[in-house]
Amino acid sequence: MTTKIAVFASGSGSNFQALAESIANGKLNAEIGLVVTDKPGAYVVKRAQSLNIPVAELAPKSFEDKAAYEAKIVELLKEKEIEWVILAGYMRLIGETLLTAYENRIINIHPSLLPSFPGKDAIGQAMEHGVKITGVTVHYVDAGMDTGKIIAQGAVDVVEGDREATENRIHKLEHKLYSKTLQQLFKS
Ligand code: GAR
């Protein structure tokens, strides 16, 4: 059975692209039914459009509150019969409305070995701390900031003094680890 997913992203969308490629290559048995972004005009929109994947561009500010914003998203997800919500660089805490509608069905990828360096700029935080090894975590989403149950992790050697090189290593690992982990999760 093909699993119907929505990918949430706020920025470039390289993880979205990698998931779409894994699906096209038959490595991930899923279908991306919708891309949701909280940043209208983000580069992920272009990527989705060029793959003919529907996109919802929703600015949270144009809703009365977070619950109303998320209620609109839930409505769109239900319309498309989305089973799992996959966060890929979605830089916003998930609220009660989405958590209730998709209980234990929201997954995130984070660019550090959690519980180290949650929140924004995890790579910058790791380099600032001078750690020698950092990595990537795939985890369930709960109400906290990157605090949900860990599903998979991978380690990356920091390239000392070179953020760009470290970031490239992390992205490379993310792009492999996310689809592999999701494939295992959807199978089980
Ligand atoms: C990724 O590195 C992802 O792990 C991170 O944002 C980047 C998005 O890149 N997410 C977080 O920091 C979530 N706390 P992308 O837009 O190219 O996929």
Backbone and ligand atoms as CSV (ligand in chain L), in Angstrom:
chain,resi,resn,atom,element,x,y,z
A,1,MET,N,N,0.835,-1.210,0.000
A,1,MET,CA,C,0.000,0.000,0.000
A,1,MET,C,C,0.868,1.258,0.000
A,2,THR,N,N,0.543,2.167,-0.863
A,2,THR,CA,C,1.275,3.433,-0.910
A,2,THR,C,C,0.764,4.365,0.194
A,3,THR,N,N,1.691,4.934,0.948
A,3,THR,CA,C,1.321,5.819,2.042
A,3,THR,C,C,1.217,7.251,1.534
A,4,LYS,N,N,0.135,7.895,1.858
A,4,LYS,CA,C,-0.057,9.274,1.391
A,4,LYS,C,C,0.469,10.262,2.433
A,5,ILE,N,N,1.423,11.063,2.035
A,5,ILE,CA,C,2.053,11.986,2.976
A,5,ILE,C,C,1.901,13.446,2.516
A,6,ALA,N,N,2.036,14.344,3.501
A,6,ALA,CA,C,2.194,15.768,3.193
A,6,ALA,C,C,3.555,16.175,3.729
A,7,VAL,N,N,4.272,16.991,2.984
A,7,VAL,CA,C,5.570,17.487,3.437
A,7,VAL,C,C,5.413,18.964,3.789
A,8,PHE,N,N,5.842,19.324,5.007
A,8,PHE,CA,C,5.793,20.714,5.473
A,8,PHE,C,C,7.209,21.288,5.411
A,9,ALA,N,N,7.377,22.444,4.797
A,9,ALA,CA,C,8.705,23.059,4.704
A,9,ALA,C,C,8.578,24.578,4.728
A,10,SER,N,N,9.631,25.226,5.234
A,10,SER,CA,C,9.626,26.693,5.313
A,10,SER,C,C,10.667,27.332,4.398
A,11,GLY,N,N,11.545,26.523,3.819
A,11,GLY,CA,C,12.680,27.137,3.132
A,11,GLY,C,C,12.995,26.516,1.787
A,12,SER,N,N,14.240,26.094,1.664
A,12,SER,CA,C,14.745,25.627,0.377
A,12,SER,C,C,14.073,24.337,-0.104
A,13,GLY,N,N,13.809,23.440,0.804
A,13,GLY,CA,C,13.103,22.217,0.418
A,13,GLY,C,C,13.991,21.124,-0.167
A,14,SER,N,N,15.274,21.119,0.167
A,14,SER,CA,C,16.130,20.054,-0.387
A,14,SER,C,C,15.714,18.689,0.163
A,15,ASN,N,N,15.233,18.641,1.407
A,15,ASN,CA,C,14.752,17.365,1.951
A,15,ASN,C,C,13.457,16.922,1.270
A,16,PHE,N,N,12.608,17.865,0.964
A,16,PHE,CA,C,11.397,17.538,0.192
A,16,PHE,C,C,11.799,16.914,-1.151
A,17,GLN,N,N,12.747,17.573,-1.814
A,17,GLN,CA,C,13.205,17.108,-3.131
A,17,GLN,C,C,13.771,15.691,-3.040
A,18,ALA,N,N,14.563,15.451,-1.990
A,18,ALA,CA,C,15.169,14.120,-1.817
A,18,ALA,C,C,14.080,13.066,-1.597
A,19,LEU,N,N,13.047,13.411,-0.845
A,19,LEU,CA,C,11.942,12.460,-0.629
A,19,LEU,C,C,11.225,12.184,-1.953
A,20,ALA,N,N,10.991,13.231,-2.718
A,20,ALA,CA,C,10.315,13.061,-4.012
A,20,ALA,C,C,11.172,12.171,-4.924
A,21,GLU,N,N,12.486,12.340,-4.877
A,21,GLU,CA,C,13.359,11.502,-5.709
A,21,GLU,C,C,13.346,10.052,-5.248
A,22,SER,N,N,13.346,9.829,-3.923
A,22,SER,CA,C,13.283,8.455,-3.409
A,22,SER,C,C,11.991,7.771,-3.843
A,23,ILE,N,N,10.924,8.536,-3.876
A,23,ILE,CA,C,9.641,7.974,-4.323
A,23,ILE,C,C,9.745,7.612,-5.810
A,24,ALA,N,N,10.294,8.543,-6.595
A,24,ALA,CA,C,10.424,8.304,-8.036
A,24,ALA,C,C,11.316,7.094,-8.322
A,25,ASN,N,N,12.332,6.881,-7.473
A,25,ASN,CA,C,13.256,5.750,-7.668
A,25,ASN,C,C,12.731,4.446,-7.092
A,26,GLY,N,N,11.560,4.489,-6.485
A,26,GLY,CA,C,10.981,3.266,-5.914
A,26,GLY,C,C,11.572,2.874,-4.568
A,27,LYS,N,N,12.350,3.781,-3.954
A,27,LYS,CA,C,12.942,3.454,-2.644
A,27,LYS,C,C,11.985,3.744,-1.505
A,28,LEU,N,N,11.083,4.644,-1.730
A,28,LEU,CA,C,10.109,5.018,-0.693
A,28,LEU,C,C,8.721,4.849,-1.284
A,29,ASN,N,N,7.978,3.939,-0.664
A,29,ASN,CA,C,6.634,3.653,-1.168
A,29,ASN,C,C,5.634,4.651,-0.564
A,30,ALA,N,N,5.592,5.825,-1.164
A,30,ALA,CA,C,4.719,6.884,-0.653
A,30,ALA,C,C,4.321,7.796,-1.811
A,31,GLU,N,N,3.330,8.626,-1.523
A,31,GLU,CA,C,2.935,9.643,-2.498
A,31,GLU,C,C,2.827,10.965,-1.758
A,32,ILE,N,N,3.469,11.998,-2.289
A,32,ILE,CA,C,3.348,13.317,-1.651
A,32,ILE,C,C,2.091,13.982,-2.215
A,33,GLY,N,N,1.045,14.014,-1.400
A,33,GLY,CA,C,-0.226,14.558,-1.861
A,33,GLY,C,C,-0.305,16.065,-1.739
A,34,LEU,N,N,0.553,16.630,-0.874
A,34,LEU,CA,C,0.496,18.074,-0.642
A,34,LEU,C,C,1.800,18.552,0.001
A,35,VAL,N,N,2.248,19.720,-0.434
A,35,VAL,CA,C,3.330,20.419,0.270
A,35,VAL,C,C,2.689,21.606,0.985
A,36,VAL,N,N,3.029,21.778,2.243
A,36,VAL,CA,C,2.488,22.910,3.015
A,36,VAL,C,C,3.654,23.804,3.414
A,37,THR,N,N,3.543,25.081,3.143
A,37,THR,CA,C,4.565,26.012,3.623
A,37,THR,C,C,3.915,27.170,4.377
A,38,ASP,N,N,4.608,27.599,5.425
A,38,ASP,CA,C,4.179,28.770,6.196
A,38,ASP,C,C,4.871,30.025,5.672
A,39,LYS,N,N,5.685,29.862,4.618
A,39,LYS,CA,C,6.416,30.996,4.034
A,39,LYS,C,C,6.077,31.083,2.546
A,40,PRO,N,N,4.989,31.778,2.238
A,40,PRO,CA,C,4.626,31.910,0.820
A,40,PRO,C,C,5.826,32.404,0.006
A,41,GLY,N,N,6.046,31.780,-1.127
A,41,GLY,CA,C,7.157,32.186,-1.987
A,41,GLY,C,C,8.476,31.498,-1.673
A,42,ALA,N,N,8.507,30.639,-0.656
A,42,ALA,CA,C,9.754,29.919,-0.330
A,42,ALA,C,C,10.172,29.046,-1.522
A,43,TYR,N,N,11.447,28.750,-1.600
A,43,TYR,CA,C,11.955,28.019,-2.766
A,43,TYR,C,C,11.299,26.643,-2.911
A,44,VAL,N,N,10.864,26.053,-1.793
A,44,VAL,CA,C,10.206,24.742,-1.854
A,44,VAL,C,C,8.965,24.796,-2.761
A,45,VAL,N,N,8.344,25.951,-2.877
A,45,VAL,CA,C,7.148,26.090,-3.716
A,45,VAL,C,C,7.521,25.817,-5.178
A,46,LYS,N,N,8.645,26.407,-5.619
A,46,LYS,CA,C,9.105,26.194,-6.994
A,46,LYS,C,C,9.404,24.720,-7.225
A,47,ARG,N,N,10.089,24.121,-6.248
A,47,ARG,CA,C,10.440,22.695,-6.395
A,47,ARG,C,C,9.177,21.847,-6.548
A,48,ALA,N,N,8.169,22.121,-5.716
A,48,ALA,CA,C,6.934,21.329,-5.754
A,48,ALA,C,C,6.206,21.547,-7.083
A,49,GLN,N,N,6.142,22.813,-7.500
A,49,GLN,CA,C,5.431,23.101,-8.749
A,49,GLN,C,C,6.088,22.408,-9.930
A,50,SER,N,N,7.418,22.354,-9.926
A,50,SER,CA,C,8.080,21.728,-11.069
A,50,SER,C,C,7.879,20.213,-11.062
A,51,LEU,N,N,7.451,19.662,-9.924
A,51,LEU,CA,C,7.132,18.230,-9.869
A,51,LEU,C,C,5.615,17.991,-9.921
A,52,ASN,N,N,4.883,19.082,-10.195
A,52,ASN,CA,C,3.409,18.988,-10.255
A,52,ASN,C,C,2.772,18.465,-8.975
A,53,ILE,N,N,3.354,18.849,-7.857
A,53,ILE,CA,C,2.783,18.469,-6.557
A,53,ILE,C,C,2.042,19.688,-6.002
A,54,PRO,N,N,0.786,19.515,-5.584
A,54,PRO,CA,C,0.030,20.659,-5.062
A,54,PRO,C,C,0.688,21.298,-3.831
A,55,VAL,N,N,0.611,22.615,-3.770
A,55,VAL,CA,C,1.221,23.351,-2.659
A,55,VAL,C,C,0.177,24.231,-1.983
A,56,ALA,N,N,0.190,24.237,-0.654
A,56,ALA,CA,C,-0.622,25.197,0.099
A,56,ALA,C,C,0.332,26.189,0.737
A,57,GLU,N,N,0.217,27.457,0.332
A,57,GLU,CA,C,1.058,28.520,0.908
A,57,GLU,C,C,0.183,29.291,1.882
A,58,LEU,N,N,0.437,29.095,3.167
A,58,LEU,CA,C,-0.439,29.690,4.183
A,58,LEU,C,C,0.372,30.536,5.163
A,59,ALA,N,N,0.142,31.839,5.143
A,59,ALA,CA,C,0.851,32.710,6.084
A,59,ALA,C,C,0.100,32.690,7.420
A,60,PRO,N,N,0.727,32.212,8.499
A,60,PRO,CA,C,0.038,32.125,9.783
A,60,PRO,C,C,-0.579,33.459,10.224
A,61,LYS,N,N,0.087,34.554,9.852
A,61,LYS,CA,C,-0.396,35.883,10.271
A,61,LYS,C,C,-1.765,36.209,9.716
A,62,SER,N,N,-2.130,35.587,8.609
A,62,SER,CA,C,-3.423,35.920,8.030
A,62,SER,C,C,-4.567,35.141,8.683
A,63,PHE,N,N,-4.247,34.382,9.726
A,63,PHE,CA,C,-5.295,33.679,10.483
A,63,PHE,C,C,-5.438,34.319,11.863
A,64,GLU,N,N,-6.587,34.076,12.471
A,64,GLU,CA,C,-6.867,34.704,13.763
A,64,GLU,C,C,-5.875,34.244,14.830
A,65,ASP,N,N,-5.607,32.957,14.832
A,65,ASP,CA,C,-4.645,32.419,15.796
A,65,ASP,C,C,-4.089,31.100,15.265
A,66,LYS,N,N,-3.210,30.504,16.054
A,66,LYS,CA,C,-2.552,29.267,15.626
A,66,LYS,C,C,-3.567,28.140,15.375
A,67,ALA,N,N,-4.583,28.075,16.231
A,67,ALA,CA,C,-5.592,27.012,16.088
A,67,ALA,C,C,-6.315,27.146,14.747
A,68,ALA,N,N,-6.635,28.378,14.366
A,68,ALA,CA,C,-7.339,28.601,13.092
A,68,ALA,C,C,-6.438,28.266,11.907
A,69,TYR,N,N,-5.178,28.656,12.021
A,69,TYR,CA,C,-4.182,28.332,10.976
A,69,TYR,C,C,-4.077,26.818,10.803
A,70,GLU,N,N,-3.936,26.127,11.922
A,70,GLU,CA,C,-3.770,24.668,11.838
A,70,GLU,C,C,-5.080,23.969,11.437
A,71,ALA,N,N,-6.207,24.537,11.822
A,71,ALA,CA,C,-7.488,23.935,11.422
A,71,ALA,C,C,-7.619,23.963,9.900
A,72,LYS,N,N,-7.163,25.051,9.293
A,72,LYS,CA,C,-7.200,25.151,7.827
A,72,LYS,C,C,-6.293,24.070,7.218
A,73,ILE,N,N,-5.119,23.901,7.810
A,73,ILE,CA,C,-4.201,22.875,7.297
A,73,ILE,C,C,-4.836,21.484,7.427
A,74,VAL,N,N,-5.423,21.204,8.585
A,74,VAL,CA,C,-6.045,19.883,8.800
A,74,VAL,C,C,-7.142,19.654,7.753
A,75,GLU,N,N,-7.902,20.699,7.472
A,75,GLU,CA,C,-8.961,20.576,6.458
A,75,GLU,C,C,-8.358,20.165,5.107
A,76,LEU,N,N,-7.266,20.825,4.718
A,76,LEU,CA,C,-6.628,20.504,3.436
A,76,LEU,C,C,-6.047,19.088,3.445
A,77,LEU,N,N,-5.468,18.695,4.581
A,77,LEU,CA,C,-4.871,17.355,4.690
A,77,LEU,C,C,-5.953,16.284,4.565
A,78,LYS,N,N,-7.082,16.510,5.200
A,78,LYS,CA,C,-8.178,15.532,5.160
A,78,LYS,C,C,-8.750,15.434,3.745
A,79,GLU,N,N,-8.878,16.594,3.098
A,79,GLU,CA,C,-9.368,16.612,1.708
A,79,GLU,C,C,-8.527,15.721,0.813
A,80,LYS,N,N,-7.214,15.741,1.065
A,80,LYS,CA,C,-6.272,14.965,0.231
A,80,LYS,C,C,-6.019,13.574,0.811
A,81,GLU,N,N,-6.713,13.238,1.860
A,81,GLU,CA,C,-6.571,11.919,2.513
A,81,GLU,C,C,-5.136,11.619,2.929
A,82,ILE,N,N,-4.489,12.624,3.503
A,82,ILE,CA,C,-3.108,12.492,3.958
A,82,ILE,C,C,-3.066,11.647,5.236
A,83,GLU,N,N,-2.125,10.668,5.250
A,83,GLU,CA,C,-2.015,9.770,6.410
A,83,GLU,C,C,-0.918,10.205,7.385
A,84,TRP,N,N,0.182,10.722,6.853
A,84,TRP,CA,C,1.315,11.120,7.700
A,84,TRP,C,C,1.755,12.535,7.330
A,85,VAL,N,N,2.190,13.277,8.331
A,85,VAL,CA,C,2.739,14.623,8.120
A,85,VAL,C,C,4.255,14.551,8.318
A,86,ILE,N,N,4.985,14.971,7.312
A,86,ILE,CA,C,6.438,14.863,7.326
A,86,ILE,C,C,7.034,16.271,7.324
A,87,LEU,N,N,7.653,16.643,8.436
A,87,LEU,CA,C,8.258,17.978,8.523
A,87,LEU,C,C,9.670,17.925,7.940
A,88,ALA,N,N,9.957,18.860,7.051
A,88,ALA,CA,C,11.269,18.885,6.397
A,88,ALA,C,C,11.729,20.332,6.338
A,89,GLY,N,N,12.284,20.800,7.455
A,89,GLY,CA,C,12.688,22.205,7.511
A,89,GLY,C,C,11.488,23.104,7.720
A,90,TYR,N,N,10.513,22.629,8.485
A,90,TYR,CA,C,9.344,23.443,8.840
A,90,TYR,C,C,9.650,24.088,10.185
A,91,MET,N,N,9.876,25.403,10.159
A,91,MET,CA,C,10.457,26.068,11.324
A,91,MET,C,C,9.391,26.672,12.231
A,92,ARG,N,N,8.469,25.827,12.640
A,92,ARG,CA,C,7.369,26.325,13.474
A,92,ARG,C,C,6.921,25.182,14.384
A,93,LEU,N,N,6.640,25.497,15.630
A,93,LEU,CA,C,6.161,24.455,16.550
A,93,LEU,C,C,4.772,23.991,16.130
A,94,ILE,N,N,4.568,22.693,16.196
A,94,ILE,CA,C,3.255,22.136,15.864
A,94,ILE,C,C,2.348,22.283,17.090
A,95,GLY,N,N,1.142,22.755,16.859
A,95,GLY,CA,C,0.213,23.004,17.969
A,95,GLY,C,C,-0.770,21.859,18.174
A,96,GLU,N,N,-1.622,22.078,19.154
A,96,GLU,CA,C,-2.558,21.043,19.597
A,96,GLU,C,C,-3.492,20.559,18.475
A,97,THR,N,N,-3.913,21.472,17.628
A,97,THR,CA,C,-4.885,21.101,16.583
A,97,THR,C,C,-4.316,20.040,15.649
A,98,LEU,N,N,-3.098,20.267,15.182
A,98,LEU,CA,C,-2.463,19.292,14.287
A,98,LEU,C,C,-2.048,18.031,15.038
A,99,LEU,N,N,-1.553,18.221,16.263
A,99,LEU,CA,C,-1.105,17.059,17.051
A,99,LEU,C,C,-2.272,16.112,17.335
A,100,THR,N,N,-3.434,16.674,17.574
A,100,THR,CA,C,-4.609,15.845,17.854
A,100,THR,C,C,-5.096,15.152,16.581
A,101,ALA,N,N,-5.101,15.892,15.481
A,101,ALA,CA,C,-5.605,15.320,14.219
A,101,ALA,C,C,-4.669,14.229,13.687
A,102,TYR,N,N,-3.371,14.371,13.948
A,102,TYR,CA,C,-2.381,13.411,13.433
A,102,TYR,C,C,-1.535,12.830,14.571
A,103,GLU,N,N,-2.195,12.315,15.574
A,103,GLU,CA,C,-1.505,11.779,16.746
A,103,GLU,C,C,-0.542,10.653,16.358
A,104,ASN,N,N,0.722,10.803,16.766
A,104,ASN,CA,C,1.771,9.813,16.435
A,104,ASN,C,C,1.996,9.634,14.943
A,105,ARG,N,N,1.586,10.603,14.158
A,105,ARG,CA,C,1.744,10.514,12.704
A,105,ARG,C,C,2.407,11.760,12.144
A,106,ILE,N,N,3.169,12.438,12.988
A,106,ILE,CA,C,3.933,13.606,12.533
A,106,ILE,C,C,5.394,13.332,12.849
A,107,ILE,N,N,6.229,13.442,11.812
A,107,ILE,CA,C,7.647,13.105,11.936
A,107,ILE,C,C,8.470,14.329,11.550
A,108,ASN,N,N,9.608,14.489,12.220
A,108,ASN,CA,C,10.494,15.618,11.913
A,108,ASN,C,C,11.926,15.125,11.701
A,109,ILE,N,N,12.672,15.893,10.927
A,109,ILE,CA,C,14.118,15.655,10.826
A,109,ILE,C,C,14.816,16.888,11.366
A,110,HIS,N,N,15.867,16.658,12.172
A,110,HIS,CA,C,16.547,17.779,12.820
A,110,HIS,C,C,18.061,17.601,12.638
A,111,PRO,N,N,18.770,18.700,12.335
A,111,PRO,CA,C,20.195,18.576,12.009
A,111,PRO,C,C,21.125,18.593,13.224
A,112,SER,N,N,20.871,17.701,14.184
A,112,SER,CA,C,21.802,17.494,15.296
A,112,SER,C,C,21.501,16.131,15.898
A,113,LEU,N,N,22.384,15.697,16.802
A,113,LEU,CA,C,22.121,14.471,17.550
A,113,LEU,C,C,21.313,14.863,18.782
A,114,LEU,N,N,20.002,14.877,18.642
A,114,LEU,CA,C,19.148,15.229,19.793
A,114,LEU,C,C,19.390,14.252,20.942
A,115,PRO,N,N,19.315,14.656,22.206
A,115,PRO,CA,C,18.760,15.930,22.655
A,115,PRO,C,C,19.730,17.108,22.623
A,116,SER,N,N,20.905,16.949,22.022
A,116,SER,CA,C,21.779,18.123,21.889
A,116,SER,C,C,21.248,19.066,20.811
A,117,PHE,N,N,21.368,20.329,21.070
A,117,PHE,CA,C,21.116,21.396,20.096
A,117,PHE,C,C,19.733,21.376,19.434
A,118,PRO,N,N,18.667,21.407,20.240
A,118,PRO,CA,C,17.328,21.554,19.649
A,118,PRO,C,C,17.121,22.984,19.163
A,119,GLY,N,N,16.028,23.204,18.465
A,119,GLY,CA,C,15.659,24.562,18.065
A,119,GLY,C,C,16.376,25.037,16.823
A,120,LYS,N,N,16.475,26.369,16.750
A,120,LYS,CA,C,17.007,26.979,15.523
A,120,LYS,C,C,18.514,26.834,15.403
A,121,ASP,N,N,18.979,26.827,14.183
A,121,ASP,CA,C,20.407,26.824,13.847
A,121,ASP,C,C,21.190,25.774,14.640
A,122,ALA,N,N,20.740,24.542,14.551
A,122,ALA,CA,C,21.400,23.450,15.280
A,122,ALA,C,C,22.859,23.274,14.837
A,123,ILE,N,N,23.117,23.507,13.575
A,123,ILE,CA,C,24.484,23.323,13.067
A,123,ILE,C,C,25.389,24.414,13.651
A,124,GLY,N,N,24.887,25.648,13.648
A,124,GLY,CA,C,25.633,26.756,14.243
A,124,GLY,C,C,25.877,26.522,15.724
A,125,GLN,N,N,24.857,26.034,16.423
A,125,GLN,CA,C,25.001,25.753,17.859
A,125,GLN,C,C,26.092,24.710,18.088
A,126,ALA,N,N,26.090,23.656,17.282
A,126,ALA,CA,C,27.070,22.575,17.446
A,126,ALA,C,C,28.491,23.099,17.201
A,127,MET,N,N,28.628,23.943,16.172
A,127,MET,CA,C,29.969,24.442,15.834
A,127,MET,C,C,30.460,25.419,16.902
A,128,GLU,N,N,29.529,26.204,17.391
A,128,GLU,CA,C,29.835,27.148,18.461
A,128,GLU,C,C,30.350,26.422,19.711
A,129,HIS,N,N,29.756,25.260,19.963
A,129,HIS,CA,C,30.147,24.454,21.118
A,129,HIS,C,C,31.468,23.735,20.916
A,130,GLY,N,N,31.893,23.650,19.664
A,130,GLY,CA,C,33.152,22.966,19.368
A,130,GLY,C,C,33.056,21.451,19.418
A,131,VAL,N,N,31.834,20.902,19.225
A,131,VAL,CA,C,31.737,19.434,19.198
A,131,VAL,C,C,32.449,18.909,17.961
A,132,LYS,N,N,32.954,17.710,18.064
A,132,LYS,CA,C,33.683,17.111,16.932
A,132,LYS,C,C,32.766,16.254,16.072
A,133,ILE,N,N,31.722,15.753,16.711
A,133,ILE,CA,C,30.748,14.929,15.985
A,133,ILE,C,C,29.357,15.515,16.209
A,134,THR,N,N,28.624,15.690,15.109
A,134,THR,CA,C,27.219,16.068,15.231
A,134,THR,C,C,26.417,15.084,14.397
A,135,GLY,N,N,25.266,15.466,13.883
A,135,GLY,CA,C,24.527,14.479,13.103
A,135,GLY,C,C,23.111,14.887,12.804
A,136,VAL,N,N,22.301,13.871,12.619
A,136,VAL,CA,C,20.922,14.048,12.162
A,136,VAL,C,C,20.021,13.144,12.994
A,137,THR,N,N,18.836,13.646,13.342
A,137,THR,CA,C,17.856,12.852,14.091
A,137,THR,C,C,16.508,12.888,13.387
A,138,VAL,N,N,15.908,11.718,13.264
A,138,VAL,CA,C,14.512,11.637,12.805
A,138,VAL,C,C,13.686,11.253,14.029
A,139,HIS,N,N,12.629,11.997,14.295
A,139,HIS,CA,C,11.865,11.745,15.531
A,139,HIS,C,C,10.383,12.059,15.365
A,140,TYR,N,N,9.590,11.450,16.262
A,140,TYR,CA,C,8.169,11.799,16.328
A,140,TYR,C,C,8.052,13.213,16.863
A,141,VAL,N,N,6.986,13.889,16.465
A,141,VAL,CA,C,6.775,15.259,16.932
A,141,VAL,C,C,5.772,15.255,18.081
A,142,ASP,N,N,6.155,15.952,19.158
A,142,ASP,CA,C,5.204,16.204,20.250
A,142,ASP,C,C,5.111,17.713,20.445
A,143,ALA,N,N,4.540,18.139,21.570
A,143,ALA,CA,C,4.300,19.576,21.744
A,143,ALA,C,C,5.581,20.365,22.018
A,144,GLY,N,N,6.665,19.684,22.340
A,144,GLY,CA,C,7.907,20.379,22.676
A,144,GLY,C,C,8.736,20.717,21.447
A,145,MET,N,N,9.848,21.387,21.716
A,145,MET,CA,C,10.764,21.769,20.633
A,145,MET,C,C,11.768,20.636,20.411
A,146,ASP,N,N,11.531,19.821,19.383
A,146,ASP,CA,C,12.444,18.717,19.027
A,146,ASP,C,C,12.620,17.721,20.176
A,147,THR,N,N,11.515,17.439,20.886
A,147,THR,CA,C,11.608,16.581,22.074
A,147,THR,C,C,10.968,15.206,21.901
A,148,GLY,N,N,10.338,14.930,20.778
A,148,GLY,CA,C,9.602,13.662,20.625
A,148,GLY,C,C,10.522,12.449,20.541
A,149,LYS,N,N,9.899,11.275,20.622
A,149,LYS,CA,C,10.634,10.006,20.641
A,149,LYS,C,C,11.528,9.857,19.394
A,150,ILE,N,N,12.769,9.478,19.654
A,150,ILE,CA,C,13.744,9.353,18.563
A,150,ILE,C,C,13.534,8.044,17.806
A,151,ILE,N,N,13.562,8.138,16.477
A,151,ILE,CA,C,13.374,6.944,15.634
A,151,ILE,C,C,14.709,6.507,15.024
A,152,ALA,N,N,15.491,7.465,14.535
A,152,ALA,CA,C,16.770,7.112,13.896
A,152,ALA,C,C,17.746,8.275,14.022
A,153,GLN,N,N,19.030,7.935,14.069
A,153,GLN,CA,C,20.064,8.974,14.097
A,153,GLN,C,C,21.250,8.546,13.240
A,154,GLY,N,N,21.995,9.531,12.774
A,154,GLY,CA,C,23.234,9.264,12.066
A,154,GLY,C,C,24.239,10.329,12.455
A,155,ALA,N,N,25.516,9.941,12.502
A,155,ALA,CA,C,26.568,10.870,12.941
A,155,ALA,C,C,27.333,11.459,11.756
A,156,VAL,N,N,27.835,12.660,11.975
A,156,VAL,CA,C,28.614,13.379,10.961
A,156,VAL,C,C,29.822,13.998,11.657
A,157,ASP,N,N,31.013,13.847,11.087
A,157,ASP,CA,C,32.196,14.538,11.623
A,157,ASP,C,C,32.112,16.019,11.269
A,158,VAL,N,N,32.304,16.873,12.264
A,158,VAL,CA,C,32.329,18.317,12.011
A,158,VAL,C,C,33.620,18.655,11.253
A,159,VAL,N,N,33.501,19.507,10.224
A,159,VAL,CA,C,34.702,20.023,9.567
A,159,VAL,C,C,35.040,21.311,10.299
A,160,GLU,N,N,36.068,21.260,11.123
A,160,GLU,CA,C,36.361,22.371,12.025
A,160,GLU,C,C,36.535,23.685,11.276
A,161,GLY,N,N,35.842,24.698,11.726
A,161,GLY,CA,C,35.969,26.035,11.133
A,161,GLY,C,C,35.305,26.181,9.774
A,162,ASP,N,N,34.628,25.157,9.312
A,162,ASP,CA,C,34.012,25.241,7.985
A,162,ASP,C,C,32.539,24.841,8.070
A,163,ARG,N,N,31.726,25.828,8.286
A,163,ARG,CA,C,30.294,25.575,8.464
A,163,ARG,C,C,29.663,24.991,7.207
A,164,GLU,N,N,30.066,25.564,6.059
A,164,GLU,CA,C,29.434,25.127,4.808
A,164,GLU,C,C,29.700,23.642,4.547
A,165,ALA,N,N,30.952,23.241,4.763
A,165,ALA,CA,C,31.301,21.830,4.529
A,165,ALA,C,C,30.561,20.920,5.503
A,166,THR,N,N,30.441,21.366,6.754
A,166,THR,CA,C,29.725,20.570,7.761
A,166,THR,C,C,28.248,20.458,7.371
A,167,GLU,N,N,27.704,21.592,6.953
A,167,GLU,CA,C,26.296,21.614,6.551
A,167,GLU,C,C,26.050,20.688,5.356
A,168,ASN,N,N,26.974,20.694,4.412
A,168,ASN,CA,C,26.817,19.811,3.245
A,168,ASN,C,C,26.795,18.352,3.659
A,169,ARG,N,N,27.665,18.003,4.603
A,169,ARG,CA,C,27.688,16.616,5.090
A,169,ARG,C,C,26.362,16.252,5.740
A,170,ILE,N,N,25.854,17.195,6.532
A,170,ILE,CA,C,24.592,16.935,7.226
A,170,ILE,C,C,23.447,16.766,6.227
A,171,HIS,N,N,23.402,17.650,5.253
A,171,HIS,CA,C,22.318,17.534,4.263
A,171,HIS,C,C,22.396,16.213,3.508
A,172,LYS,N,N,23.621,15.831,3.162
A,172,LYS,CA,C,23.796,14.568,2.424
A,172,LYS,C,C,23.232,13.394,3.239
A,173,LEU,N,N,23.549,13.393,4.520
A,173,LEU,CA,C,23.048,12.320,5.392
A,173,LEU,C,C,21.520,12.424,5.543
A,174,GLU,N,N,21.023,13.636,5.739
A,174,GLU,CA,C,19.567,13.816,5.882
A,174,GLU,C,C,18.830,13.226,4.689
A,175,HIS,N,N,19.357,13.531,3.506
A,175,HIS,CA,C,18.644,13.126,2.291
A,175,HIS,C,C,18.548,11.607,2.173
A,176,LYS,N,N,19.529,10.887,2.734
A,176,LYS,CA,C,19.465,9.411,2.704
A,176,LYS,C,C,18.629,8.886,3.867
A,177,LEU,N,N,18.940,9.420,5.066
A,177,LEU,CA,C,18.348,8.865,6.294
A,177,LEU,C,C,16.827,9.048,6.350
A,178,TYR,N,N,16.345,10.179,5.833
A,178,TYR,CA,C,14.906,10.448,5.995
A,178,TYR,C,C,14.071,9.426,5.216
A,179,SER,N,N,14.416,9.207,3.948
A,179,SER,CA,C,13.563,8.299,3.174
A,179,SER,C,C,13.719,6.865,3.666
A,180,LYS,N,N,14.945,6.490,4.071
A,180,LYS,CA,C,15.160,5.131,4.585
A,180,LYS,C,C,14.322,4.899,5.856
A,181,THR,N,N,14.343,5.880,6.748
A,181,THR,CA,C,13.603,5.753,8.011
A,181,THR,C,C,12.091,5.727,7.763
A,182,LEU,N,N,11.641,6.588,6.866
A,182,LEU,CA,C,10.195,6.628,6.595
A,182,LEU,C,C,9.735,5.328,5.949
A,183,GLN,N,N,10.559,4.794,5.072
A,183,GLN,CA,C,10.190,3.532,4.425
A,183,GLN,C,C,9.992,2.434,5.477
A,184,GLN,N,N,10.914,2.370,6.443
A,184,GLN,CA,C,10.794,1.361,7.514
A,184,GLN,C,C,9.543,1.608,8.353
A,185,LEU,N,N,9.291,2.859,8.640
A,185,LEU,CA,C,8.141,3.230,9.469
A,185,LEU,C,C,6.824,2.873,8.772
A,186,PHE,N,N,6.730,3.160,7.504
A,186,PHE,CA,C,5.480,2.918,6.766
A,186,PHE,C,C,5.236,1.425,6.580
A,187,LYS,N,N,6.313,0.661,6.517
A,187,LYS,CA,C,6.188,-0.796,6.337
A,187,LYS,C,C,5.673,-1.465,7.603
A,188,SER,N,N,6.040,-0.873,8.776
A,188,SER,CA,C,5.780,-1.596,10.028
A,188,SER,C,C,4.331,-1.466,10.489
L,1,GAR,C1,C,17.284,20.775,7.351
L,1,GAR,O1,O,18.644,20.709,7.697
L,1,GAR,C2,C,16.420,20.320,8.515
L,1,GAR,O2,O,17.001,19.291,9.274
L,1,GAR,C3,C,16.326,21.588,9.314
L,1,GAR,O3,O,16.146,22.590,8.349
L,1,GAR,C4,C,16.861,22.233,7.168
L,1,GAR,C5,C,15.948,22.415,5.974
L,1,GAR,O4,O,16.641,22.247,4.775
L,1,GAR,N1,N,15.254,21.534,10.246
L,1,GAR,C6,C,15.291,22.073,11.460
L,1,GAR,O5,O,16.244,22.717,11.879
L,1,GAR,C7,C,14.054,21.828,12.312
L,1,GAR,N2,N,14.282,22.187,13.671
L,1,GAR,P1,P,15.856,22.033,3.407
L,1,GAR,O6,O,14.790,23.146,3.330
L,1,GAR,O7,O,16.865,22.185,2.342
L,1,GAR,O8,O,15.221,20.673,3.445
